[in-house]
């Protein structure tokens, strides 16, 4: 998944305009919550076939952290 598509996915989960989301974005400031975590896990599994570790997701602070989890890095 390319960066722009990933950022759009995060924006869709947050129900915000994609222009408000970048890799440096702080998840807490963007309104990321437990429901976002569930949606993210499901979407990444469905779209790219990567199983996101919930414990690692709980440690994510930025959108870049999410991107690393989504790529299995």
MMTF fields as JSON, N, C-alpha, C and O atoms, coordinates in Angstrom:
{
  "mmtfVersion": "1.0.0",
  "mmtfProducer": "UNKNOWN",
  "numBonds": 291,
  "numAtoms": 292,
  "numGroups": 73,
  "numChains": 1,
  "numModels": 1,
  "chainsPerModel": [1],
  "groupsPerChain": [73],
  "chainIdList": ["A"],
  "bondAtomList": [4, 2, 8, 6, 12, 10, 16, 14, 20, 18, 24, 22, 28, 26, 32, 30, 36, 34, 40, 38, 44, 42, 48, 46, 52, 50, 56, 54, 60, 58, 64, 62, 68, 66, 72, 70, 76, 74, 80, 78, 84, 82, 88, 86, 92, 90, 96, 94, 100, 98, 104, 102, 108, 106, 112, 110, 116, 114, 120, 118, 124, 122, 128, 126, 132, 130, 136, 134, 140, 138, 144, 142, 148, 146, 152, 150, 156, 154, 160, 158, 164, 162, 168, 166, 172, 170, 176, 174, 180, 178, 184, 182, 188, 186, 192, 190, 196, 194, 200, 198, 204, 202, 208, 206, 212, 210, 216, 214, 220, 218, 224, 222, 228, 226, 232, 230, 236, 234, 240, 238, 244, 242, 248, 246, 252, 250, 256, 254, 260, 258, 264, 262, 268, 266, 272, 270, 276, 274, 280, 278, 284, 282, 288, 286],
  "bondOrderList": [1, 1, 1, 1, 1, 1, 1, 1, 1, 1, 1, 1, 1, 1, 1, 1, 1, 1, 1, 1, 1, 1, 1, 1, 1, 1, 1, 1, 1, 1, 1, 1, 1, 1, 1, 1, 1, 1, 1, 1, 1, 1, 1, 1, 1, 1, 1, 1, 1, 1, 1, 1, 1, 1, 1, 1, 1, 1, 1, 1, 1, 1, 1, 1, 1, 1, 1, 1, 1, 1, 1, 1],
  "groupList": [{"groupName": "UNK", "atomNameList": ["N", "CA", "C", "O"], "elementList": ["N", "C", "C", "O"], "formalChargeList": [0, 0, 0, 0], "bondAtomList": [1, 0, 2, 1, 3, 2], "bondOrderList": [1, 1, 2], "singleLetterCode": "X", "chemCompType": "L-PEPTIDE LINKING"}],
  "groupTypeList": [0, 0, 0, 0, 0, 0, 0, 0, 0, 0, 0, 0, 0, 0, 0, 0, 0, 0, 0, 0, 0, 0, 0, 0, 0, 0, 0, 0, 0, 0, 0, 0, 0, 0, 0, 0, 0, 0, 0, 0, 0, 0, 0, 0, 0, 0, 0, 0, 0, 0, 0, 0, 0, 0, 0, 0, 0, 0, 0, 0, 0, 0, 0, 0, 0, 0, 0, 0, 0, 0, 0, 0, 0],
  "groupIdList": [1, 2, 3, 4, 5, 6, 7, 8, 9, 10, 11, 12, 13, 14, 15, 16, 17, 18, 19, 20, 21, 22, 23, 24, 25, 26, 27, 28, 29, 30, 31, 32, 33, 34, 35, 36, 37, 38, 39, 40, 41, 42, 43, 44, 45, 46, 47, 48, 49, 50, 51, 52, 53, 54, 55, 56, 57, 58, 59, 60, 61, 62, 63, 64, 65, 66, 67, 68, 69, 70, 71, 72, 73],
  "secStructList": [7, 7, 2, 2, 2, 2, 2, 2, 2, 2, 2, 2, 2, 2, 6, 1, 7, 4, 4, 4, 7, 7, 6, 6, 7, 5, 2, 2, 2, 2, 6, 7, 7, 2, 2, 2, 2, 2, 2, 2, 2, 2, 2, 2, 2, 2, 2, 2, 7, 7, 7, 7, 7, 2, 2, 2, 2, 2, 6, 7, 7, 5, 2, 2, 2, 2, 2, 2, 2, 2, 6, 6, 7],
  "xCoordList": [0.853, 0.0, 0.9, 1.773, 0.679, 1.524, 1.154, 0.115, 2.017, 1.847, 0.527, -0.166, 0.186, -1.043, -2.274, -3.191, -2.291, -3.416, -3.486, -4.569, -2.32, -2.281, -2.824, -3.633, -2.384, -2.857, -4.362, -5.05, -4.865, -6.308, -7.035, -8.105, -6.474, -7.068, -7.164, -8.206, -6.082, -6.079, -7.117, -7.845, -7.187, -8.185, -9.595, -10.463, -9.828, -11.15, -11.513, -12.648, -10.559, -10.807, -11.154, -12.046, -10.445, -10.674, -11.857, -12.297, -12.361, -13.444, -13.064, -13.819, -11.843, -11.347, -10.871, -10.686, -10.676, -10.137, -8.69, -7.924, -8.324, -6.977, -5.891, -4.757, -6.217, -5.219, -4.786, -3.773, -5.525, -5.192, -4.274, -3.852, -3.961, -3.183, -1.853, -1.815, -0.761, 0.555, 1.308, 0.851, 2.437, 3.165, 3.646, 3.823, 3.859, 4.32, 3.18, 3.419, 1.941, 0.785, 0.738, 0.96, 0.445, 0.305, -1.095, -2.098, -1.151, -2.438, -3.42, -4.607, -2.947, -3.827, -4.438, -5.633, -3.62, -4.12, -5.101, -5.974, -4.957, -5.86, -7.179, -8.119, -7.254, -8.481, -8.519, -9.594, -7.353, -7.25, -7.71, -7.319, -8.545, -9.05, -9.133, -8.663, -9.726, -9.785, -10.594, -10.269, -11.626, -12.394, -11.537, -11.645, -10.697, -9.757, -8.813, -8.507, -8.35, -7.461, -8.124, -7.519, -9.346, -10.08, -10.256, -10.03, -10.657, -10.835, -9.531, -9.501, -8.45, -7.138, -6.699, -6.254, -6.83, -6.448, -7.223, -6.638, -8.524, -9.367, -9.014, -8.903, -8.836, -8.548, -7.192, -7.067, -6.187, -4.849, -4.848, -4.22, -5.534, -5.624, -6.305, -5.837, -7.411, -8.165, -7.426, -7.382, -6.85, -6.251, -4.861, -4.531, -4.042, -2.666, -2.267, -1.146, -3.171, -2.881, -1.862, -1.218, -1.709, -0.771, -1.572, -2.538, -1.16, -1.804, -1.085, 0.104, -1.817, -1.243, -1.334, -2.402, -0.202, -0.147, -0.817, -0.354, -1.901, -2.593, -1.704, -1.873, -0.759, 0.134, 1.058, 1.307, 1.563, 2.404, 1.582, 2.071, 0.34, -0.539, -0.793, -0.865, -0.927, -1.151, 0.029, -0.133, 1.221, 2.421, 2.618, 3.504, 1.814, 1.957, 1.616, 0.641, 2.449, 2.269, 1.958, 1.196, 2.557, 2.383, 1.803, 1.746, 1.378, 0.892, 2.018, 1.762, 3.241, 4.39, 4.513, 4.882, 4.209, 4.22, 3.184, 3.448, 2.013, 0.975, 1.464, 1.254, 2.121, 2.624, 3.615, 3.584, 4.481, 5.437, 4.713, 5.113, 3.662, 2.9, 2.192, 2.082, 1.718, 0.974, 1.867, 1.393, 3.15, 4.077, 4.77, 5.559, 4.456, 5.085, 6.519, 7.254, 6.922, 8.312, 8.558, 9.67],
  "yCoordList": [-1.172, 0.0, 1.237, 1.379, 2.127, 3.32, 4.299, 4.162, 5.28, 6.208, 6.982, 7.122, 7.471, 8.264, 7.416, 7.878, 6.194, 5.292, 4.989, 4.93, 4.8, 4.538, 5.732, 5.561, 6.925, 8.122, 8.3, 8.736, 7.962, 8.036, 7.019, 7.317, 5.833, 4.825, 5.338, 5.209, 5.916, 6.459, 7.574, 7.637, 8.439, 9.517, 8.947, 9.45, 7.907, 7.284, 6.688, 6.822, 6.034, 5.464, 6.564, 6.401, 7.686, 8.809, 9.688, 10.546, 9.452, 10.267, 11.749, 12.626, 11.99, 13.351, 13.491, 12.493, 14.719, 14.978, 14.496, 14.702, 13.86, 13.307, 14.376, 14.061, 15.618, 16.685, 16.93, 17.589, 16.417, 16.586, 15.49, 15.526, 14.5, 13.34, 13.292, 13.337, 13.201, 12.969, 11.997, 11.693, 11.515, 10.496, 10.978, 10.171, 12.278, 12.816, 13.069, 13.437, 12.874, 13.175, 12.349, 11.138, 13.024, 12.385, 11.769, 12.463, 10.473, 9.774, 10.34, 10.475, 10.666, 11.207, 12.535, 12.77, 13.388, 14.679, 14.523, 15.368, 13.441, 13.187, 12.565, 12.478, 12.134, 11.536, 10.018, 9.419, 9.392, 7.934, 7.334, 7.811, 6.283, 5.653, 4.143, 3.611, 3.462, 2.0, 1.498, 0.455, 2.213, 1.826, 1.972, 1.165, 2.99, 3.174, 1.981, 1.5, 1.506, 0.346, -0.862, -1.537, -1.13, -2.281, -2.136, -3.087, -0.956, -0.714, -0.876, -1.46, -0.359, -0.441, -1.9, -2.305, -2.673, -4.088, -4.793, -5.528, -4.578, -5.232, -4.786, -5.62, -3.492, -2.958, -3.423, -3.788, -3.411, -3.827, -5.32, -5.748, -6.098, -7.528, -7.772, -8.574, -7.074, -7.264, -6.739, -7.408, -5.553, -4.909, -5.41, -5.531, -5.704, -6.093, -7.441, -7.905, -8.062, -9.385, -9.421, -10.446, -8.305, -8.231, -8.276, -7.534, -9.153, -9.23, -8.269, -8.425, -7.282, -6.27, -6.762, -7.161, -6.73, -7.127, -6.031, -4.89, -6.37, -5.357, -4.685, -3.5, -5.43, -4.831, -3.803, -2.745, -4.108, -3.157, -1.938, -0.809, -2.176, -1.066, -0.144, 1.074, -0.708, 0.107, 1.025, 2.067, 0.643, 1.458, 2.508, 3.354, 2.471, 3.423, 4.835, 5.056, 5.784, 7.178, 8.06, 9.021, 7.723, 8.54, 7.708, 6.48, 8.4, 7.729, 6.896, 5.827, 7.365, 6.594, 5.264, 4.257, 5.251, 3.999, 3.032, 1.836, 3.553, 2.715, 2.147, 0.973, 2.999, 2.573, 1.413, 0.455, 1.5, 0.43, -0.868, -1.941, -0.777, -1.973, -2.56, -3.778, -1.686, -2.123, -2.8, -3.588, -2.497, -3.103, -4.319, -4.993, -4.588, -5.713, -5.464, -6.396, -4.187, -3.824, -3.844, -3.564],
  "zCoordList": [0.0, 0.0, 0.0, 0.856, -0.966, -1.029, 0.09, 0.737, 0.299, 1.416, 1.344, 2.352, 0.184, 0.046, 0.366, 1.045, -0.115, 0.163, 1.656, 2.239, 2.265, 3.703, 4.49, 5.402, 4.141, 4.838, 4.667, 5.59, 3.488, 3.259, 4.136, 4.666, 4.295, 5.159, 6.595, 7.238, 7.088, 8.449, 8.568, 9.558, 7.582, 7.596, 7.607, 8.32, 6.827, 6.794, 8.149, 8.605, 8.787, 10.115, 11.107, 11.94, 11.013, 11.924, 11.533, 12.298, 10.318, 9.763, 9.721, 10.142, 9.184, 8.991, 7.551, 6.853, 7.112, 5.785, 5.73, 6.672, 4.633, 4.477, 4.592, 4.952, 4.295, 4.398, 5.841, 6.073, 6.8, 8.214, 8.738, 9.893, 7.873, 8.313, 7.573, 6.343, 8.332, 7.736, 8.635, 9.737, 8.184, 8.933, 10.297, 11.209, 10.445, 11.723, 12.701, 13.851, 12.25, 13.083, 14.357, 14.34, 15.461, 16.763, 16.847, 16.681, 17.104, 17.092, 18.113, 17.818, 19.288, 20.318, 19.859, 20.04, 19.273, 18.792, 17.635, 17.436, 16.875, 15.755, 16.194, 15.404, 17.447, 17.952, 17.87, 17.924, 17.74, 17.664, 18.994, 20.06, 18.932, 20.145, 19.958, 18.953, 20.916, 20.86, 19.67, 19.102, 19.289, 18.105, 16.846, 15.922, 16.81, 15.697, 15.613, 14.523, 16.773, 16.792, 16.145, 15.313, 16.522, 15.979, 14.478, 13.729, 14.036, 12.601, 11.846, 10.762, 12.418, 11.782, 11.618, 10.544, 12.68, 12.621, 11.516, 10.721, 11.458, 10.454, 9.041, 8.142, 8.833, 7.496, 6.973, 5.804, 7.829, 7.398, 7.082, 6.113, 7.878, 7.602, 6.261, 5.453, 6.032, 4.793, 3.564, 2.532, 3.674, 2.495, 2.133, 0.953, 3.145, 2.84, 3.426, 3.216, 4.152, 4.679, 5.792, 6.017, 6.496, 7.616, 8.909, 9.082, 9.811, 11.119, 12.055, 12.332, 12.534, 13.423, 14.861, 15.325, 15.563, 16.965, 17.812, 17.82, 18.521, 19.325, 20.367, 20.651, 20.94, 21.933, 21.294, 21.872, 20.109, 19.389, 18.976, 19.007, 18.591, 18.199, 19.386, 19.223, 20.559, 21.761, 22.043, 22.677, 21.573, 21.781, 20.69, 20.809, 19.636, 18.529, 18.994, 19.712, 18.565, 18.964, 17.754, 17.855, 16.612, 15.413, 14.275, 14.344, 13.24, 12.035, 11.425, 10.871, 11.517, 11.019, 11.754, 11.15, 13.05, 13.803, 13.231, 13.103, 12.888, 12.271, 10.951, 10.646, 10.171, 8.858, 9.02, 8.246, 10.014, 10.264, 10.614, 10.163, 11.406, 11.761, 10.542, 10.402, 9.671, 8.482, 7.46, 6.641, 7.502, 6.553, 7.152, 6.49, 8.424, 9.083, 9.485, 9.809, 9.463, 9.779, 11.275, 11.722]
}
